[in-house]
């Protein structure tokens, strides 16, 4: 019998030399001497601090690539893999581009995921438009990406999971944890930013000029190891890694898609989401990260209630570059100590609030009944949850783009019924009890509806910040009697 020195799995097949899960060279199982193998030297568990597997041990994992399967998210096919058999499910969300199968060609990446699989059941996937998932002509919104995570979890038969996001992948994880706390065991981020362009209240993000420089590089340098000096400075002079990184990016997306995704990511702003997260959270950031400054990690952790913040040495932005063991040790320890959060009726949602005006010659009861039946039908078509609020119409949505499209549909249907409506939309925390919806966010949305003109849909900046890539257009409203800190926009509905 042989045992893996890292994940401690045992194998009865004496001819097997490497662990199929962890990639380490197997050793003869011996209860008298609990040891781990690092390269060619044995050391005791007590003496083991940070270690690096031998190249031969890590390369063997590419001989056993996980099977790639597909989950259906709407009409889009999402490629995913499942590795490990740990006691907790963990969905890992990569940065802005990925390729599920080619990533296993790089030993340091294979080692990282195999180490995760030593203590968790890990679910990996390519976002829509990247890697092995369907290529799409439309840019993916954050809510579509959340739909993709749910689709992959359902395909992998995972009811609840920890979500672990690196870099740009963390933005969606933050929103997912706030929107679906009942599906989220814990939230883990590494090298994540809340906003991708400079703002006086968020001065660590790249300036517009710096983002334009990045766009220019994408247009003229795509195909080479773009960004390697900032993303993985510790591996920047490693020719093998440079070649792998260049090929990985080329296989992940085309040049035009890379530029489109980069422009969309520039619009991401999840700052307002942070205080609404109610699940156990671990935020990790390297002190000298050249792509996402350490102040961004500090900012995120300080605004998530109860978040644990870990600052690590190093300059690498890529999670599998630099010292992996520090990261893996923190993740494993955090997940082992995660306690199931009590079920809560408080969720992050986009609230739709519609008031209607009945003409004097109309029979109020019948008109209101007809209007609510129509609005309910439209809201549910866009996956909305209708609440009980008397004469006004209220519904909640797990995605702001769906909420806006439902509002436009209700407006158009109301016009056909000769009913005048005023609409407000806001994303925030609300309490859900049966069909009853309460909380400050409901009140804020009601004030937006009151301020709207007949036939107008007013939204808060929180809503607008979360719909990048949706193609929805807005016009800025100067007047604001709702909240002095809130920016208000009017939706441009298209026929």
Residue pairs with C-beta under 8 A, 6 or more apart in sequence:
1 10
1 11
1 12
1 14
1 28
1 29
2 10
2 11
2 13
2 14
2 16
2 26
2 27
2 28
2 29
3 9
3 10
3 11
3 26
3 27
3 28
3 29
4 10
4 11
4 19
4 21
4 22
4 24
4 26
5 24
5 25
5 26
5 27
5 35
5 36
5 37
6 19
6 22
6 24
6 36
6 53
6 115
6 118
7 19
7 21
7 22
7 24
7 117
7 118
7 119
9 19
9 21
9 22
10 29
11 19
11 26
16 26
17 25
17 26
18 24
18 25
18 26
18 57
18 60
19 25
19 26
20 64
21 83
21 84
21 85
21 114
21 117
21 118
22 114
22 115
22 117
22 118
23 53
23 57
23 58
23 60
23 61
23 110
23 111
23 114
24 36
24 37
24 53
24 57
25 37
25 54
25 56
25 57
27 35
27 37
27 42
34 44
34 45
35 42
35 43
35 44
35 45
36 42
36 43
36 45
36 48
36 51
38 48
38 51
38 52
38 53
38 54
39 52
39 53
39 54
40 54
49 325
50 323
50 325
50 326
51 325
52 325
53 111
55 107
58 107
58 108
58 110
58 111
59 107
59 110
61 104
61 107
61 110
61 111
61 114
62 104
62 105
62 107
62 110
65 101
65 104
66 81
66 82
66 83
66 104
66 124
67 81
68 79
68 80
68 81
68 100
68 101
68 132
69 79
69 80
69 81
69 82
69 155
70 77
70 78
70 79
70 80
70 155
71 77
71 78
71 80
71 125
71 148
71 151
71 152
71 154
71 155
71 156
72 78
72 151
72 155
73 128
73 144
73 147
73 148
73 150
73 151
73 152
74 144
74 147
76 128
76 133
76 134
76 136
76 148
77 133
77 134
78 125
78 126
78 127
78 128
78 133
78 134
78 148
78 151
78 152
79 100
79 125
79 126
79 131
79 132
79 133
80 100
80 123
80 124
80 125
80 126
80 152
80 155
80 156
81 100
81 123
81 124
81 125
82 121
82 122
82 123
82 124
82 156
83 113
83 114
83 117
83 121
83 122
83 124
84 116
84 117
84 118
84 119
84 120
84 121
84 122
85 117
85 121
86 117
86 118
86 119
86 120
86 121
86 122
87 119
87 120
87 121
88 119
88 120
88 121
88 161
88 162
88 185
88 335
88 338
89 120
89 121
89 123
89 153
89 156
89 158
89 160
89 161
89 162
89 185
90 116
90 120
90 121
90 122
90 123
90 161
90 162
90 163
90 164
90 335
91 123
91 125
91 149
91 152
91 153
91 158
91 161
91 162
91 163
91 164
92 113
92 116
92 122
92 123
92 124
92 164
92 165
92 166
93 125
93 127
93 149
93 163
93 164
93 165
93 166
93 169
93 170
93 172
93 173
94 124
94 126
94 127
94 166
94 167
94 169
95 166
95 167
95 168
95 169
95 318
96 167
96 168
96 169
96 261
96 262
96 265
97 130
97 131
97 248
97 249
97 252
97 253
97 258
97 261
98 126
98 127
98 130
98 131
98 252
99 126
99 130
99 131
99 132
99 248
99 251
99 252
100 124
100 125
100 126
100 131
100 132
101 132
102 247
102 248
102 251
103 109
103 110
103 113
103 248
104 110
104 113
105 244
106 241
106 244
106 248
106 320
108 235
108 241
108 320
108 321
108 324
109 320
111 320
111 324
112 319
112 320
112 324
112 328
113 122
113 124
115 324
115 328
116 122
116 328
116 331
119 332
119 335
119 336
120 162
120 335
121 158
123 152
123 153
123 156
123 158
123 161
125 133
125 148
125 149
125 152
126 132
126 133
126 252
127 133
127 140
127 145
127 148
127 169
128 134
128 136
128 140
128 144
128 145
128 148
129 135
129 136
129 139
129 140
129 253
129 257
129 261
130 252
130 253
130 257
130 261
131 251
131 252
133 148
135 257
138 469
138 471
139 260
139 261
139 264
139 468
139 469
139 470
139 471
140 148
140 264
140 469
141 399
141 401
141 467
141 468
141 469
141 470
142 171
142 172
142 175
142 268
142 399
142 466
142 467
142 468
142 469
143 175
143 398
143 399
143 400
143 401
143 402
143 466
144 399
145 172
146 172
146 175
146 176
146 179
146 180
146 398
146 399
147 399
149 163
149 172
149 176
150 180
150 183
153 159
153 161
153 183
159 183
160 182
160 183
160 184
160 185
161 183
161 184
161 185
162 184
162 185
162 186
162 187
162 188
162 335
162 338
163 173
163 176
163 177
163 184
163 186
163 187
163 188
164 173
164 188
164 189
164 190
164 331
165 171
165 172
165 173
165 174
165 188
165 189
165 190
165 192
166 189
166 190
166 191
166 192
166 318
166 319
167 190
167 191
167 192
167 193
167 291
167 292
167 317
168 193
168 196
168 265
168 268
170 189
170 190
170 191
170 192
170 193
171 192
171 193
171 194
171 268
171 270
173 187
173 188
173 189
173 192
174 187
174 189
174 192
174 194
174 270
174 273
174 274
174 277
174 300
175 270
175 273
175 348
175 466
176 183
176 184
177 184
177 187
177 277
177 279
177 281
178 273
178 276
178 277
178 278
178 347
178 348
179 347
179 348
179 349
179 398
180 347
180 398
181 278
181 279
181 341
181 344
181 346
181 347
182 343
184 279
185 279
185 280
185 338
185 340
186 279
186 280
186 281
186 282
186 334
186 335
186 338
187 277
187 279
187 280
187 281
187 282
187 304
188 281
188 282
188 284
188 331
188 334
189 281
189 282
189 283
189 284
189 297
189 300
190 284
190 285
190 319
190 327
191 284
191 285
191 286
191 289
191 291
191 292
191 297
191 317
191 319
192 283
192 285
192 292
192 296
192 297
192 300
193 205
193 292
193 296
193 300
194 202
194 269
194 270
194 271
194 274
194 296
194 299
194 300
195 202
195 205
195 268
195 269
195 270
195 271
196 205
196 206
196 211
196 265
196 266
196 267
196 268
196 269
197 205
197 206
197 207
197 208
197 211
197 266
197 267
198 205
198 206
198 207
198 208
199 205
202 271
202 299
204 293
204 295
204 296
204 299
205 296
206 214
211 262
211 266
214 262
215 259
215 262
215 263
217 226
217 227
218 226
218 255
218 258
218 259
218 262
219 255
219 259
222 249
222 250
222 255
222 258
223 246
223 250
223 255
224 246
225 242
225 243
225 245
225 246
226 246
226 249
227 291
228 235
228 236
228 241
228 242
228 245
229 236
229 290
230 290
230 291
230 317
231 245
231 290
231 291
231 316
231 317
231 318
231 321
232 241
232 245
232 316
232 317
232 318
232 321
232 322
233 290
233 315
233 316
234 314
234 315
234 316
234 321
234 322
235 241
235 242
235 316
235 321
236 242
249 258
253 261
264 468
264 469
265 468
267 465
267 468
267 469
268 465
268 468
269 465
269 466
270 465
270 466
271 303
271 465
272 427
272 428
272 461
272 462
272 465
273 348
273 427
273 466
274 300
274 303
274 304
275 303
275 304
275 305
276 348
276 428
276 429
277 304
277 305
277 307
278 305
278 341
278 344
278 346
279 341
280 306
280 308
280 334
280 338
280 339
280 341
281 301
281 304
281 306
281 307
281 308
282 307
282 308
282 310
282 330
282 331
282 334
283 297
283 300
283 301
283 304
283 307
283 308
283 309
283 310
284 297
284 309
284 310
284 311
284 312
284 327
284 330
285 292
285 294
285 296
285 297
285 298
285 309
285 310
285 311
285 312
286 294
286 311
286 312
286 313
286 314
286 315
286 316
286 317
286 322
287 294
287 311
287 312
287 313
287 314
288 294
288 313
288 314
288 315
289 297
289 314
289 315
289 316
289 317
290 315
290 317
291 317
292 317
294 311
297 309
297 311
298 309
298 311
300 307
301 307
301 308
301 309
302 309
308 334
310 330
312 323
312 326
312 327
312 330
313 323
313 326
314 322
314 323
315 322
316 322
319 327
345 431
345 432
345 433
346 429
346 430
346 431
346 432
346 439
347 396
347 429
347 430
347 432
348 427
348 428
348 429
349 396
349 397
349 398
349 427
349 428
349 429
349 430
349 432
349 441
350 396
350 397
350 398
350 399
350 400
350 402
350 403
350 425
350 426
350 427
350 463
351 394
351 395
351 396
351 397
351 403
351 424
351 425
351 426
351 427
351 428
351 430
351 437
351 441
351 442
351 445
352 379
352 384
352 393
352 394
352 395
352 396
352 397
352 403
352 406
352 407
352 410
352 423
352 424
352 425
352 445
353 392
353 393
353 394
353 423
353 424
353 425
353 426
353 442
353 445
353 446
353 448
353 449
354 375
354 392
354 393
354 394
354 407
354 410
354 421
354 422
354 423
354 449
355 391
355 392
355 393
355 421
355 422
355 423
355 449
355 450
356 368
356 371
356 391
356 392
356 393
356 414
356 419
356 420
356 421
357 419
357 420
357 421
357 422
357 454
358 364
358 367
358 368
358 419
359 418
362 418
367 417
367 419
368 391
370 417
371 393
371 414
371 417
371 419
371 421
372 393
374 410
374 413
374 414
374 417
375 386
375 393
375 395
375 410
375 413
375 414
376 386
376 393
376 395
378 406
378 409
378 410
378 413
379 385
379 386
379 395
379 397
379 406
379 410
380 386
381 406
381 409
382 397
382 402
382 403
382 405
382 406
382 409
383 397
383 398
383 399
383 402
384 395
384 396
384 397
384 402
384 403
384 406
385 395
385 396
385 397
385 432
386 393
386 394
386 395
386 435
387 394
387 395
387 396
387 432
387 435
387 436
387 437
388 394
388 434
388 435
388 436
388 437
389 437
392 446
392 449
393 410
394 437
394 442
394 445
395 403
395 406
396 430
396 432
396 437
397 403
397 406
400 425
400 427
400 459
400 463
400 466
400 467
401 466
401 467
401 470
401 472
403 425
403 463
404 425
404 457
404 459
404 463
404 467
404 470
404 472
404 491
405 472
407 423
407 425
407 457
407 491
407 493
408 457
408 491
408 493
408 494
410 421
410 423
411 421
411 423
411 455
411 457
411 493
412 493
412 495
414 420
414 421
415 455
420 454
420 455
421 454
421 455
422 449
422 450
422 452
422 453
422 454
422 455
422 456
423 449
423 452
423 456
423 457
423 458
424 445
424 446
424 447
424 448
424 449
424 450
424 451
424 452
424 457
424 458
424 459
425 445
425 448
425 457
425 458
425 459
425 460
425 463
425 491
426 441
426 444
426 445
426 448
426 459
426 460
426 462
426 463
427 441
427 460
427 462
427 463
427 466
428 439
428 440
428 441
428 444
428 445
428 462
429 439
429 440
429 441
430 437
430 438
430 439
430 441
430 442
431 437
431 438
431 439
444 460
444 482
444 483
444 486
447 481
447 482
447 483
448 458
448 459
448 460
448 482
448 488
449 458
451 458
451 479
451 480
451 481
451 482
451 488
452 458
452 490
456 490
457 490
457 491
457 493
458 477
458 488
458 489
458 490
458 491
459 474
459 488
459 489
459 490
459 491
460 482
460 483
460 486
460 487
460 488
460 489
461 486
461 487
461 488
461 489
462 486
463 489
464 474
464 487
464 489
472 491
472 492
473 491
473 492
473 494
474 489
474 490
474 491
474 492
475 489
475 490
475 492
476 487
476 488
476 489
476 490
477 488
477 489
477 490
479 488
480 486
480 487
480 488
482 488
